[in-house]
Amino acid sequence: MKKHNFSAGPSILPETVMKQASAAVQELDGIGLSLIEISHRSKEFIAIMDRAQKLALELTGLEGKGYQALFLQGGASTQFLMTAMNLMKSKAGYINTGAWSDKAIKEAKRYGEVIEIASSKEKNFNYIPKGVKIPADLDYLHITTNNTIFGTQFHALPQTEVPLIADMSSDIFSRELDYAAFDLFYAGAQKNMGPAGTTLVIVKDSLLEKMNDDVPSMMSYAIHAAKGSMFNTPPVFPVYTSMLTLEWLKNQGGIKAIQKHNETKAKLVYDEIDRNTAFVGFAAKEDRSYMNATFNLAEGIDGAAFDALWTAADISGIKGHRDVGGYRASIYNALPLKSVQLLVDIMQKFEKTL
């Protein structure tokens, strides 16, 4: 029996996607070959790549609006470099909301002046800065829309006239947004889209035309876009599995439907955190993430019995990150409501033992 997977990433995928992807490793669509042994130049894989790119644009409402979807490698960590290498002329602005923002800032400083427009570091990143004034002379503004470690999320986008860039690794495809407000956004696949190994980048055509041209080929968005994500051998299995997940999402009713499902799950767990005397929420209530619910034990409470309860219930992956401690329930798109209900039941059972 499979465990209830609250892992922050790599994380849960839809059961149907797991079955389809597993079958394709044996043989892809009756062609007599495995998915992972066909050429990336074959008509079968080209169709997979085309479909994955189309679905990414369709689901975000950007199809036919002057954007391209790229499936690259190196994870979001490589995007910390690529955004700066391609877009930095002299200086860029970053809103620092956690560990991943910190890392993006560190990499960007190699290529120009970085202005930390705002930060929530003084409170261990438990909130999202608001009312931030964005200078008009920046090459771009970079944000991290959701913060897995600290459990915070942008619920309103910064207002800016400069290109808006976002790391959406942990909340991509989870909620309706004005995706056209972004000039470029990226996401590692391993939270809401597929297995680790590919990174989705959606970029505006007009931004591609303005990028630096003295960039190594493998780091150039323009080259990857011109080659249809086929400049080098793409990660065939992660792209295929991402395509299946995007098909699954479309069949669920798209982002609008999955947002409603995610809000139901988030409300269930946050209501229990706020009600239960054994726990306290970490993130500021108005900035709580719909993807990663972070919470700690109330002062003076030993969590050994709680740990034993959720372990016995086949719950996996809820230990908090070392920077926050406590617990983190990652409730990504594919996590069923019954898993969240089980966690809440365990929380209530633990409270009764105190």
C-alpha positions as CSV (number, residue, x, y, z in Angstrom):
1,M,0.0,0.0,0.0
2,K,1.4,3.4,-1.0
3,K,2.0,5.9,1.7
4,H,0.4,9.4,2.0
5,N,3.1,11.5,0.4
6,F,3.5,15.0,1.8
7,S,7.0,15.4,0.5
8,A,8.1,18.9,-0.5
9,G,9.8,17.5,-3.7
10,P,10.4,15.3,-5.5
11,S,6.8,14.8,-4.6
12,I,3.6,13.0,-5.3
13,L,2.3,12.5,-8.9
14,P,-1.1,11.4,-10.0
15,E,-1.6,7.7,-9.9
16,T,-2.7,7.5,-13.5
17,V,0.4,9.4,-14.6
18,M,2.6,6.9,-12.7
19,K,0.9,4.0,-14.4
20,Q,1.2,5.5,-17.9
21,A,4.8,6.6,-17.4
22,S,5.7,3.1,-16.1
23,A,4.1,1.4,-19.1
24,A,5.9,3.7,-21.5
25,V,9.3,2.7,-20.0
26,Q,8.5,-0.8,-21.1
27,E,7.0,0.2,-24.5
28,L,5.8,3.5,-25.8
29,D,2.4,3.4,-27.5
30,G,2.9,0.0,-29.2
31,I,5.9,1.0,-31.2
32,G,8.1,-1.9,-30.0
33,L,10.5,0.4,-28.2
34,S,10.8,1.9,-24.7
35,L,10.3,5.6,-24.3
36,I,13.8,5.8,-22.8
37,E,15.5,4.2,-25.8
38,I,14.0,6.1,-28.7
39,S,15.7,9.0,-30.4
40,H,14.8,12.5,-29.3
41,R,14.6,13.3,-33.0
42,S,12.1,10.6,-33.6
43,K,8.6,11.6,-34.7
44,E,7.2,10.0,-31.5
45,F,9.3,12.2,-29.2
46,I,8.9,15.3,-31.2
47,A,5.1,14.9,-30.9
48,I,5.6,14.5,-27.1
49,M,7.7,17.7,-26.8
50,D,5.3,19.6,-29.0
51,R,2.3,18.5,-26.9
52,A,4.0,19.3,-23.6
53,Q,4.9,22.8,-24.8
54,K,1.4,23.4,-26.1
55,L,-0.3,22.2,-22.9
56,A,2.0,24.5,-20.8
57,L,0.9,27.5,-22.7
58,E,-2.7,26.5,-22.9
59,L,-3.1,25.8,-19.2
60,T,-1.5,29.2,-18.3
61,G,-3.7,31.0,-20.8
62,L,-0.6,32.1,-22.9
63,E,-1.2,30.1,-26.0
64,G,-1.2,32.5,-29.0
65,K,-0.1,35.4,-26.9
66,G,3.6,35.7,-27.9
67,Y,5.1,33.2,-25.4
68,Q,7.2,30.1,-25.8
69,A,7.5,27.1,-23.5
70,L,10.9,25.5,-23.1
71,F,11.8,22.3,-21.4
72,L,15.4,22.6,-20.2
73,Q,17.7,20.9,-17.7
74,G,19.6,21.8,-14.6
75,G,16.7,22.6,-12.3
76,A,15.6,26.0,-11.0
77,S,19.1,26.4,-9.6
78,T,20.5,26.8,-13.2
79,Q,17.7,29.3,-13.9
80,F,19.2,31.5,-11.1
81,L,22.2,31.8,-13.4
82,M,20.4,31.9,-16.8
83,T,18.1,34.7,-15.9
84,A,21.0,37.0,-14.9
85,M,23.2,35.9,-17.8
86,N,20.6,36.6,-20.4
87,L,18.8,39.6,-18.9
88,M,21.3,41.6,-16.8
89,K,22.6,44.7,-18.5
90,S,23.6,46.6,-15.4
91,K,21.3,46.0,-12.4
92,A,18.4,43.9,-11.3
93,G,16.0,43.9,-8.4
94,Y,15.1,40.9,-6.2
95,I,12.5,40.5,-3.4
96,N,14.0,38.1,-0.9
97,T,11.5,35.8,0.6
98,G,13.5,32.8,1.5
99,A,16.4,30.4,0.8
100,W,15.7,30.1,-2.9
101,S,15.6,33.8,-3.3
102,D,18.9,34.0,-1.4
103,K,20.5,31.6,-3.8
104,A,19.1,33.4,-6.8
105,I,20.5,36.7,-5.5
106,K,23.9,35.1,-4.9
107,E,24.2,33.8,-8.5
108,A,22.9,37.1,-10.0
109,K,25.6,39.1,-8.3
110,R,28.1,37.5,-10.6
111,Y,26.7,39.4,-13.6
112,G,25.9,42.8,-12.3
113,E,24.5,45.0,-9.5
114,V,21.7,43.4,-7.5
115,I,19.4,45.5,-5.4
116,E,17.5,43.7,-2.7
117,I,14.2,45.6,-3.0
118,A,12.7,44.1,0.0
119,S,13.3,41.2,2.4
120,S,11.5,39.3,5.2
121,K,14.7,37.8,6.5
122,E,14.5,39.6,9.8
123,K,11.5,37.4,10.8
124,N,13.0,34.2,9.3
125,F,11.0,34.7,6.1
126,N,7.6,34.1,7.7
127,Y,5.8,36.8,5.7
128,I,5.8,38.4,2.2
129,P,6.9,42.0,1.9
130,K,4.1,44.3,0.7
131,G,3.7,47.8,-0.8
132,V,7.1,47.5,-2.3
133,K,8.2,50.4,-4.6
134,I,10.0,49.1,-7.6
135,P,12.7,51.3,-9.3
136,A,12.0,52.0,-12.9
137,D,15.6,51.6,-14.0
138,L,16.0,47.9,-13.3
139,D,16.7,45.4,-16.0
140,Y,14.2,43.1,-14.3
141,L,12.5,42.2,-11.0
142,H,12.8,38.7,-9.7
143,I,10.4,37.0,-7.2
144,T,9.9,33.5,-5.9
145,T,6.1,33.1,-5.9
146,N,6.0,30.3,-3.3
147,N,8.4,29.4,-0.6
148,T,8.5,25.7,0.2
149,I,10.7,25.9,3.3
150,F,8.8,28.7,5.1
151,G,5.3,28.2,3.7
152,T,4.7,31.6,2.3
153,Q,3.2,32.7,-1.0
154,F,2.6,35.8,-3.0
155,H,-1.1,36.3,-3.2
156,A,-0.8,39.6,-5.0
157,L,1.9,40.3,-7.6
158,P,4.2,43.4,-7.3
159,Q,3.2,46.2,-9.5
160,T,6.1,47.1,-11.8
161,E,6.9,48.5,-15.3
162,V,10.1,46.5,-15.6
163,P,10.2,42.8,-16.8
164,L,8.8,40.6,-14.1
165,I,10.6,37.2,-13.6
166,A,9.5,34.5,-11.3
167,D,10.6,31.2,-9.9
168,M,7.4,29.2,-9.7
169,S,8.9,25.8,-8.9
170,S,6.6,25.0,-6.0
171,D,3.3,26.5,-7.2
172,I,3.3,26.3,-11.0
173,F,-0.1,25.2,-12.4
174,S,-1.7,25.3,-8.9
175,R,-3.8,28.5,-9.1
176,E,-5.1,31.1,-11.4
177,L,-2.7,34.0,-12.0
178,D,-2.3,36.7,-14.6
179,Y,0.5,34.8,-16.2
180,A,0.8,37.4,-18.9
181,A,2.1,39.8,-16.2
182,F,5.3,37.8,-16.3
183,D,8.0,38.2,-19.0
184,L,9.6,35.0,-17.9
185,F,8.8,32.3,-15.3
186,Y,10.4,29.0,-14.6
187,A,9.8,25.9,-12.5
188,G,11.6,22.7,-11.7
189,A,9.3,19.8,-12.6
190,Q,9.5,17.8,-9.4
191,K,6.7,19.4,-7.4
192,N,3.6,19.9,-9.5
193,M,4.6,18.6,-12.9
194,G,6.8,15.6,-13.1
195,P,10.0,13.9,-11.9
196,A,13.2,15.7,-11.3
197,G,15.2,16.2,-14.5
198,T,13.5,18.9,-16.5
199,T,12.7,22.6,-15.9
200,L,9.9,24.5,-17.6
201,V,10.7,28.0,-18.8
202,I,7.9,30.1,-20.3
203,V,9.3,33.3,-21.9
204,K,7.8,36.2,-23.8
205,D,8.9,36.4,-27.4
206,S,9.6,40.2,-27.1
207,L,12.0,39.5,-24.2
208,L,13.9,36.9,-26.2
209,E,14.7,39.7,-28.7
210,K,16.3,41.9,-26.1
211,M,18.6,39.3,-24.4
212,N,22.3,39.4,-24.2
213,D,24.0,37.7,-27.1
214,D,27.4,37.0,-25.4
215,V,26.0,34.0,-23.5
216,P,27.3,30.5,-23.8
217,S,25.1,28.4,-26.1
218,M,23.8,26.0,-23.4
219,M,22.8,29.0,-21.3
220,S,21.1,31.0,-24.0
221,Y,17.3,31.1,-23.9
222,A,17.3,32.4,-27.5
223,I,19.2,29.4,-28.7
224,H,17.0,26.9,-26.8
225,A,13.9,28.7,-28.1
226,A,15.2,28.6,-31.7
227,K,15.9,24.9,-31.4
228,G,12.5,24.0,-29.9
229,S,14.2,22.8,-26.6
230,M,16.2,20.4,-28.8
231,F,19.6,22.1,-28.8
232,N,21.0,19.2,-26.9
233,T,19.4,15.8,-26.0
234,P,16.4,16.7,-23.8
235,P,15.5,14.7,-20.7
236,V,13.1,12.4,-22.5
237,F,11.4,10.7,-19.5
238,P,10.8,13.8,-17.4
239,V,9.4,15.7,-20.4
240,Y,7.0,12.8,-21.2
241,T,5.9,12.5,-17.6
242,S,5.3,16.2,-17.4
243,M,3.2,16.0,-20.6
244,L,1.1,13.3,-18.9
245,T,0.7,15.4,-15.8
246,L,-0.4,18.4,-17.8
247,E,-2.9,16.2,-19.7
248,W,-4.2,15.0,-16.3
249,L,-4.5,18.6,-15.1
250,K,-6.4,19.6,-18.2
251,N,-8.8,16.6,-17.7
252,Q,-9.4,17.7,-14.1
253,G,-10.8,21.0,-15.4
254,G,-7.5,22.9,-15.7
255,I,-6.0,25.4,-13.2
256,K,-9.4,26.8,-12.2
257,A,-10.6,23.5,-11.0
258,I,-7.3,22.5,-9.3
259,Q,-7.2,25.8,-7.5
260,K,-10.5,25.1,-5.9
261,H,-9.3,21.6,-4.8
262,N,-6.1,23.1,-3.4
263,E,-8.0,25.7,-1.5
264,T,-10.2,23.0,0.1
265,K,-7.1,21.0,1.2
266,A,-5.3,24.1,2.5
267,K,-8.3,25.3,4.5
268,L,-8.7,21.9,6.1
269,V,-5.1,21.8,7.4
270,Y,-4.9,25.4,8.4
271,D,-8.2,25.4,10.2
272,E,-6.8,22.5,12.3
273,I,-3.5,24.2,12.9
274,D,-5.3,27.2,14.3
275,R,-7.8,25.2,16.3
276,N,-5.5,22.6,17.8
277,T,-3.8,23.5,21.1
278,A,-0.8,21.3,20.3
279,F,0.3,23.3,17.2
280,V,1.1,26.8,16.0
281,G,1.4,28.0,12.5
282,F,4.7,29.4,11.3
283,A,3.8,31.7,8.4
284,A,1.8,34.9,8.7
285,K,-1.8,34.0,8.1
286,E,-2.3,36.5,5.2
287,D,0.7,35.0,3.4
288,R,0.2,31.3,4.0
289,S,1.0,29.0,1.1
290,Y,-1.6,26.8,-0.5
291,M,1.1,24.4,-1.3
292,N,3.3,24.1,1.8
293,A,1.7,24.4,5.3
294,T,4.3,24.9,7.9
295,F,3.6,24.5,11.6
296,N,5.4,23.8,14.9
297,L,4.6,22.3,18.2
298,A,3.2,24.6,20.9
299,E,5.7,25.6,23.6
300,G,6.5,22.8,26.0
301,I,5.0,20.0,24.0
302,D,7.0,16.9,23.2
303,G,6.4,15.7,19.6
304,A,7.6,12.1,20.0
305,A,4.0,10.7,20.3
306,F,2.8,12.8,17.3
307,D,5.7,11.5,15.2
308,A,4.8,7.9,16.2
309,L,1.2,8.5,15.3
310,W,1.8,9.9,11.8
311,T,4.5,7.3,11.1
312,A,2.1,4.5,12.0
313,A,-0.5,6.0,9.8
314,D,1.8,5.7,6.7
315,I,2.2,9.4,6.4
316,S,5.5,10.4,4.8
317,G,7.4,13.6,4.3
318,I,6.0,16.0,6.9
319,K,9.1,16.8,8.8
320,G,9.9,20.5,8.6
321,H,13.0,22.0,7.0
322,R,15.9,22.5,9.4
323,D,15.6,26.3,9.0
324,V,12.0,26.2,10.5
325,G,11.8,22.9,12.3
326,G,8.4,21.4,13.2
327,Y,6.4,20.1,10.3
328,R,5.6,20.9,6.7
329,A,2.7,19.4,4.9
330,S,3.2,19.8,1.1
331,I,-0.3,19.7,-0.5
332,Y,0.6,19.8,-4.2
333,N,-2.0,19.3,-7.0
334,A,-1.9,15.5,-7.0
335,L,-2.3,15.0,-3.2
336,P,-5.8,13.7,-2.5
337,L,-8.1,15.3,0.0
338,K,-8.2,12.0,2.0
339,S,-4.5,12.3,2.8
340,V,-5.0,15.8,4.2
341,Q,-8.0,14.5,6.2
342,L,-5.9,11.7,7.6
343,L,-3.3,14.1,8.8
344,V,-5.9,16.3,10.5
345,D,-7.3,13.2,12.2
346,I,-3.9,12.3,13.5
347,M,-3.4,15.9,14.8
348,Q,-6.7,15.7,16.6
349,K,-5.8,12.3,18.0
350,F,-2.5,13.6,19.3
351,E,-4.2,16.6,21.0
352,K,-6.4,14.2,23.0
353,T,-3.3,12.5,24.5
354,L,-2.1,15.7,26.1
